[in-house]
Amino acid sequence: MNVFLQLIKITGASVEPTIEEKKRSKAFGAVMGVIIGLFIFLPVAFFVGFMVYALTSGLSALGGESNSAAAGLKLMLHIVTLFSVVFGFNVVMSVFYFSKDLDYLLPLPISPMKIVGAKLASTMISENVMECILVISALVGFMVGYGVTPAGIFAAVIAIFTFPVLPICYCAIVCMIVMYFSKFFKNKERVSKITAFSSVVILIALVFALNLSNGFSPDVFVEQLMHNDIKLLSVLDIIFVNVPLMSNAMAGSFISLLLYIIVNAVAVGIVMLLASQLYLKTVVSINGGDGASKYKEANFDKAIKESSHIETYFKKEIKILFRTPAYMTNCVGINLIWPIFIYLFIVLQNRSDFLSGFIYKLQEGQSEAILYVTVLVFGVSVILTSLNCLASSAITREGRHFEIMKYLPVDIMTQINSKALVSIVISGSGLIVYIITTFVILKISAYFCMFCVFLSILSVIYSTYLGIYIDTINPKLIWDDEVNALRGNYHVFYNMAIEILLTAIVCVVALGLNKLDFLPVFFIQNLILIASGVMAFEFYLLCKNKGVKNIEKIEM
């Protein structure tokens, strides 16, 4: 048991801050922890909890049966489970097959079952930390709407600690079987690209599986949910049987709770059985990538081309992002997900006209509708830029090569500007396409469209330089895998929390000024634009002055 616990500690160390990182800016981490709790975790917890509470209360009033009342909780738990699977494949593959600790663990007299068990446990722990806030808020929302019982509390405690078990076991089982039967997958870059592509395919399939052709009505949806008449959820109940079992357990079914525990135990047992038979055979002879491109000596001189410092550094950053599967997936590929939700919004609107009144006001130039869209564009541009973590991992991505930044014949601010330009180009270009496409489909004025595009660009710049500055304070430079570089970097949450706070202040002030009848909407719109531009300039100066000094002071 002591060996197993030590293995868990070793396999989980790659995502934990190093001693040097913990020593740097302790006060900053404490302050950021408070801000994250107030402006990310609490809003998310409140939203999830309220949704489950509303569904539970409504379904209890309509149906009265415990299974019907727990349908809202089941829906939310299925959403959490799906995200665990979508993002879990890449994590499991990285931890099980491409982490550096295998170089030290495999030669030791340790059984493959213990190695896989430790890796499975550390993966579940890291996934549970990310999911815990969603699961707890969903369970609390259900208990508030349905009623607090000792059986419910006991089931909730078990769910909090064990809910990621089945989805992560599914990922582990699929990964080991695929790696055993196909030599093609014994390559880190191929696997990462395929898992990223598969995640996008799953998301697209889920959107089309909603059967949107029949339209969308909240009343119909609630009725279908109460009678378990949603085909997608019926399929998910079979695949992820832990979700309906836990939902029924929360409603007071002891048998369901017992079956939930048995299902998780069986899933872990299957993983251990496969590990004893397949893991060592699949983990050997795996290489770290396709290797760098090789130039023939005759073509090498032609490949060298003189460029400006910022252009050269920009190209270098772009190549790293697009050639590294983990960065391609989490930093670049995530920007391609949002068209799915735009499509979902447009289809829902066309089928049910649930926003027809608002869109009509917008098309007619109604001032209040224009202001709401301006605030929405400002907030969404900032949040989506922070979500792709291009800026908040800009320094972290240097890793062990960080010291090179200090010795290159390029000043640090030029390197920062190049990193910022990468984020602005990738994030901004996507947002511009989404805004123009949406405005054209909804037939909104071209002038307002151009205003929103300009506002979005300024918002991206402000979010980018703030994210880079935060990453200069205490970057995570010691990591053995690109996935762990992103998973272990909490700056994306710090960046998002601060941006939510600043953006919320601007939006609340703008909506508050709208209550003053003597101020025209055009004036308030320009105030938002000016505020975005001022913040962009201020955070640029912050990077230029303090950000550069932060980088110069960091020692590996």
Secondary structure, 3 states (H helix, E strand, C coil): CHHHHHHHHHHHHHHCCCHHHHHCCHHHHHHHHHHHHHHHHHHHHHHHHHHHHHHHHHHHHHCCCHHHHCHHHHHHHHHHHHHHHHHHHHHHHHHHHCCCCHHHHCCCCCCHHHHHHHHHHHHHHHHHHHHHHHHHHHHHHHHHHHCCCHHHHHHHHHHHHHCCHHHHHHHHHHHHHHHHHCHHHCEHHHHHHHHHHHHHHHHHHHHHCCCHHHCCCHHHHHHHHHCCCCHHHHHHHHHCCHHHHHHHHHCCCHHHHHHHHHHHHHHHHHHHHHHHHHHHHHHCCCECCCCCCCCCHHHHHHHCCCCCHHHHHHHHHHHHHHHCHHHHHHHHHHHHCHHHHHHHHHHHHHHHCCCHHHHHHHHCCCHHHHHHHHHHHHHHHHHHHHHCCCCCCCCHHHHHHCCHHHHCCCCHHHHHHHHHHHHHHHHHHHHHHHHHHHHHHCCCCHHHHHHHHHHHHHHHHHHHHHHHHHHHHCCCCCCCCHHHHHHCCCHHHHHHHHHHHHHHHHHHHHHHHCCCCCCCHHHHHHHHHHHHHHHHHHHHHHHHHHHHHHHHHCCC
